[in-house]
Amino acid sequence: MQLKDMQGDHTREIPVAGQGTAATTDEWMGFKAPFRCVITGVVWVPNANVTADPTNYFSVVVKNRGAAGAGSTAIATRAYSATNGVAFTPETVSLSGTAADLNVAAGDWISVAKTVGGSGLAMPDGTVHVTFRAR
């Protein structure tokens, strides 16, 4: 039996190093999709409190980088422009509203990026949990 033959959801954790420089973007490679799958959920757990700012903020973006690593499809995004984050409290990240964005091919690379709005906001360490199932 292979992993893809096991029914139900599978989860991969992606550790994310903090980015103390507010305006700096960054990206961390997470994992290679072991089979054709659909992303069913994303959870972000920050290691410190985050105070949201409507003008200067950061976003945690889970991306499908494709098999060659050059893709940029946003699977899920959590922006700190309106709602604060609490240390060690799991936050459900909003999945893309486009169903095709959630479909991942075998061999595609999944990453986590820090993007910024305005002059940005420092980002704490944390962990992203990506849940998926075979399709």
C-alpha positions as CSV (number, residue, x, y, z in Angstrom):
1,M,0.0,0.0,0.0
2,Q,1.3,3.5,-0.9
3,L,0.6,6.7,1.0
4,K,-1.8,7.9,-1.8
5,D,-3.9,4.7,-1.3
6,M,-4.6,5.6,2.3
7,Q,-8.0,7.3,2.5
8,G,-8.4,10.7,4.3
9,D,-6.3,13.7,4.8
10,H,-2.5,13.9,5.2
11,T,-0.6,16.8,6.8
12,R,2.8,18.2,6.3
13,E,4.4,20.7,8.6
14,I,6.6,23.5,7.3
15,P,8.8,25.3,9.9
16,V,9.1,29.0,9.1
17,A,11.9,31.2,10.4
18,G,10.9,34.6,11.5
19,Q,11.7,37.7,9.5
20,G,12.6,40.6,11.8
21,T,13.0,43.2,9.1
22,A,9.6,44.6,8.4
23,A,10.0,45.4,4.7
24,T,11.9,42.2,3.8
25,T,10.0,39.4,1.9
26,D,11.2,35.8,2.2
27,E,10.2,32.3,1.2
28,W,10.8,28.8,2.6
29,M,10.5,25.6,0.6
30,G,8.2,23.2,2.3
31,F,7.7,19.8,0.6
32,K,7.3,18.0,-2.7
33,A,3.8,16.7,-3.4
34,P,4.1,12.9,-3.2
35,F,1.1,12.3,-5.5
36,R,-1.7,14.2,-7.3
37,C,-3.7,15.9,-4.5
38,V,-6.0,18.6,-3.4
39,I,-5.2,21.0,-0.6
40,T,-8.0,20.8,2.0
41,G,-6.7,23.1,4.7
42,V,-3.9,25.3,5.9
43,V,-3.1,26.3,9.5
44,W,-0.5,28.8,10.6
45,V,0.8,28.8,14.2
46,P,2.9,31.9,15.1
47,N,5.4,31.6,17.9
48,A,4.7,35.2,19.1
49,N,1.9,37.6,19.2
50,V,1.3,39.7,16.0
51,T,-0.4,43.1,16.1
52,A,-2.2,43.7,12.9
53,D,-1.8,47.0,11.0
54,P,-4.1,48.0,8.1
55,T,-1.3,49.9,6.3
56,N,1.9,48.2,7.1
57,Y,1.5,44.4,7.4
58,F,2.8,41.0,6.3
59,S,1.0,38.0,4.8
60,V,1.8,34.3,5.1
61,V,1.2,32.8,1.6
62,V,1.3,29.1,0.8
63,K,2.3,28.7,-2.8
64,N,2.4,25.9,-5.4
65,R,5.8,26.5,-7.0
66,G,5.3,23.7,-9.6
67,A,7.6,20.8,-10.4
68,A,10.4,23.1,-11.6
69,G,10.1,25.6,-8.6
70,A,9.1,28.5,-10.8
71,G,5.3,28.6,-10.2
72,S,3.6,31.2,-8.1
73,T,0.0,30.0,-7.6
74,A,-1.3,31.2,-4.2
75,I,-3.0,28.3,-2.4
76,A,-3.8,30.1,0.9
77,T,-3.2,33.5,2.4
78,R,-3.3,35.0,5.9
79,A,-2.8,38.8,6.0
80,Y,-2.1,40.7,9.2
81,S,-3.9,43.8,8.0
82,A,-7.0,43.5,10.2
83,T,-6.8,40.7,12.8
84,N,-4.2,40.2,15.4
85,G,-2.4,36.8,16.0
86,V,-1.9,35.1,19.3
87,A,1.3,33.2,20.1
88,F,1.0,29.4,19.8
89,T,-2.7,29.7,18.7
90,P,-3.5,27.9,15.4
91,E,-5.1,30.1,12.8
92,T,-7.0,28.7,9.9
93,V,-5.6,30.3,6.7
94,S,-8.0,31.3,3.9
95,L,-7.8,28.9,1.0
96,S,-7.9,30.3,-2.6
97,G,-11.5,30.7,-3.8
98,T,-10.4,29.2,-7.2
99,A,-10.8,25.4,-7.0
100,A,-8.0,24.8,-9.6
101,D,-5.5,26.7,-7.3
102,L,-6.0,23.9,-4.7
103,N,-5.1,21.1,-7.1
104,V,-1.5,20.0,-6.9
105,A,0.3,17.6,-9.3
106,A,2.7,14.9,-8.2
107,G,6.1,16.4,-7.9
108,D,5.0,20.0,-7.4
109,W,6.8,22.0,-4.7
110,I,4.8,23.7,-1.9
111,S,6.4,26.7,-0.2
112,V,5.6,29.4,2.4
113,A,6.3,33.1,1.6
114,K,6.3,36.3,3.6
115,T,4.9,39.1,1.5
116,V,4.5,42.7,2.7
117,G,2.0,45.5,2.3
118,G,3.1,49.1,2.8
119,S,6.4,49.2,4.7
120,G,5.7,45.7,6.1
121,L,5.7,44.2,9.6
122,A,8.1,41.9,11.4
123,M,7.1,38.2,11.3
124,P,7.7,35.8,14.1
125,D,8.9,32.2,13.8
126,G,6.1,29.7,13.3
127,T,4.8,26.5,11.7
128,V,2.5,26.0,8.7
129,H,0.4,22.8,8.5
130,V,-0.8,21.9,5.0
131,T,-3.5,19.3,4.8
132,F,-4.2,17.4,1.6
133,R,-5.8,14.3,0.1
134,A,-5.3,12.2,-3.0
135,R,-7.4,13.1,-6.0
